[in-house]
Every structure is written in structure tokens, then in C-alpha cells.
């Protein structure tokens, strides 16, 4: 599977525009984005997407091992869509 493609059915998920956009944003950003940044960018494509939807989607994508989450204590969590080993 390439970095931007996901087999939604194999992952046990239904493909929705919100899930697709959030995953694309995480996987295309090289700076490990925060949920707030993802929400801001997602609103450019889906103006009515809520921050709660972004958080739910990120949690679901993480549970399905489609993205990684890095939490830094008091700092906001950051997300990474690169699934192979890297620095």
C-alpha cells in the first residue's frame, strides 16, 4: 500500500469525505501536525467539519494503525502518517 492509498474495506472502515481528508492531511504533512492544524486545513475543503469530528477521526485512524500519534505531556498531540521506520 502506498503512503496516500488506503483500502478502507480491509481496514474495517467506511470511506467518508471527512476520513479521507483527515488522512490525506496527516499523510501529506511533513511536520507532524496537531489536531488544530488538521482541523483548520480540513475546513478549507469541508467548511462544516467540526473539531470533534477531526478528533474522532484521528482516534479511529490511530486505532486502525493508519496513523501514529505522539503525545508530549503538556504539548498537544501530533500525528504522523508515515508508517515505516524513519527519523
Contact map, one row per residue, 1 for C-alpha under 8 A:
111011000000000000000000000000000000000000000000000000000000000000000000000000000000000
111111000000000000000000000000000000000000000000000000000000000000000000000000000000000
111111000000000000000000001000000000000000000000000000000000000000000000000000001100000
011111000000000000000001001100000000000000000000000000000000000000000000000000000000000
111111100000000000000000000000000000000000000000000000000000000000000000000000000000000
111111110010000000000000000000000000000000000000000000000000000000000000000000000000000
000011111110000000000000000000000000000000000000000000000000000000000000000000000000000
000001111111111000000000000000000000000000000000000000000000000000000000000000000000000
000000111111110000000000000000000000000000000000000000000000000000000000000000000000000
000000111111100000000000000000000000000000000000000000000000000000000000000000000000000
000001111111100000000000000000000000000000000000000000000000000100000000000000000000000
000000011111110000000000000000000000000000000000000000000000000000000000000000000000000
000000011111111000000000000000000000000000000000000000000000000000000000000000000000000
000000011001111100000000000000000000000000000000000000000000000000000000000000000000000
000000010000111110110000000000000000000000000000000000000000000000000000000000000000000
000000000000011111110000000000000000000000000000000000000000000000000000000000000000000
000000000000001111111000000000000000000000000000000000000000000000000000000000000000000
000000000000000111111100000000000000000000000100100011001000000000000000000000000000000
000000000000001111111110000000000000000000000000000000001000000000000000000000000000000
000000000000001111111111000000000000000000000000000000000000000000000000000000000000000
000000000000000011111111100000000000000001001000000000000000000000000000000000000000000
000000000000000001111111110000000000010001000000000001001100000000000000000000000000000
000000000000000000111111111000000000000000000000000000000000100000100000000000001000000
000100000000000000011111111100000000000000000000000000000000000000000000000000000000000
000000000000000000001111111110000000010011000000000000000000000000000000000000000000000
000000000000000000000111111110011000010000000000000000000000000000100000000000111000000
001100000000000000000011111111000000000000000000000000000000000000100000000000011100000
000100000000000000000001111111000000000000000000000000000000000000000000000000001000000
000000000000000000000000111111111000000000000000000000000000000000000000000000000000000
000000000000000000000000001111111000000000000000000000000000000000000000000000000000000
000000000000000000000000000011111000000000000000000000000000000000000000000000000000000
000000000000000000000000010011111100000000000000000000000000000000000000000001110000000
000000000000000000000000010011111110110000000000000000000000000000000000000001110000000
000000000000000000000000000000011111110000000000000000000000000000000000000111100000000
000000000000000000000000000000001111111000000000001001100100000000000000000011100000000
000000000000000000000000000000000111111100000000001000000000000000000000000000000000000
000000000000000000000000000000001111111110000000000000000000000000000000000000000000000
000000000000000000000100110000001111111111000000000001000000000000000000000000000000000
000000000000000000000000000000000011111111100000111001000000000000000000000000000000000
000000000000000000000000000000000001111111110000000000000000000000000000000000000000000
000000000000000000000000100000000000111111111000000000000000000000000000000000000000000
000000000000000000001100100000000000011111111110100000000000000000000000000000000000000
000000000000000000000000000000000000001111111111100000000000000000000000000000000000000
000000000000000000000000000000000000000111111110000000000000000000000000000000000000000
000000000000000000001000000000000000000011111110000000000000000000000000000000000000000
000000000000000001000000000000000000000001111111100000000000000000000000000000000000000
000000000000000000000000000000000000000001111111100000000000000000000000000000000000000
000000000000000000000000000000000000000000100111110000000000000000000000000000000000000
000000000000000001000000000000000000001001100111111011000000000000000000000000000000000
000000000000000000000000000000000000001000000001111111000000000000000000000000000000000
000000000000000000000000000000000011001000000000111111100000000000000000000000000000000
000000000000000000000000000000000000000000000000011111110000000000000000000000000000000
000000000000000001000000000000000000000000000000111111111000000000000000000000000000000
000000000000000001000100000000000010011000000000111111111100000000000000000000000000000
000000000000000000000000000000000010000000000000001111111110000000000000000000000000000
000000000000000000000000000000000000000000000000000111111111000000000000000000000000000
000000000000000001100100000000000000000000000000000011111111100000000000000000000000000
000000000000000000000100000000000010000000000000000001111111110000100000000000000000000
000000000000000000000000000000000000000000000000000000111111111000000000000000000000000
000000000000000000000000000000000000000000000000000000011111111100000000000000000000000
000000000000000000000010000000000000000000000000000000001111111111100000000000000000000
000000000000000000000000000000000000000000000000000000000111111111111000000000000000000
000000000000000000000000000000000000000000000000000000000011111111000000000000000000000
000000000010000000000000000000000000000000000000000000000001111111100000000000000000000
000000000000000000000000000000000000000000000000000000000000111111110000000000000000000
000000000000000000000000000000000000000000000000000000000000111111110000000000001010000
000000000000000000000010011000000000000000000000000000000100110111111000000000111110000
000000000000000000000000000000000000000000000000000000000000010011111100000000111110000
000000000000000000000000000000000000000000000000000000000000010000111110000011110000000
000000000000000000000000000000000000000000000000000000000000000000011111000011110000000
000000000000000000000000000000000000000000000000000000000000000000001111101111000000000
000000000000000000000000000000000000000000000000000000000000000000000111111110000000000
000000000000000000000000000000000000000000000000000000000000000000000011111100000000000
000000000000000000000000000000000000000000000000000000000000000000000001111100000000000
000000000000000000000000000000000000000000000000000000000000000000000011111110000000000
000000000000000000000000000000000100000000000000000000000000000000000011111111000000000
000000000000000000000000000000000110000000000000000000000000000000001111001111100000000
000000000000000000000000000000011110000000000000000000000000000000001110000111110000000
000000000000000000000000010000011110000000000000000000000000000000111100000011111000000
000000000000000000000000011000011000000000000000000000000000000000111100000001111110000
001000000000000000000010011100000000000000000000000000000000000001110000000000111110000
001000000000000000000000001000000000000000000000000000000000000000110000000000011111110
000000000000000000000000000000000000000000000000000000000000000001110000000000011111100
000000000000000000000000000000000000000000000000000000000000000000000000000000000111110
000000000000000000000000000000000000000000000000000000000000000000000000000000000111111
000000000000000000000000000000000000000000000000000000000000000000000000000000000101111
000000000000000000000000000000000000000000000000000000000000000000000000000000000000111
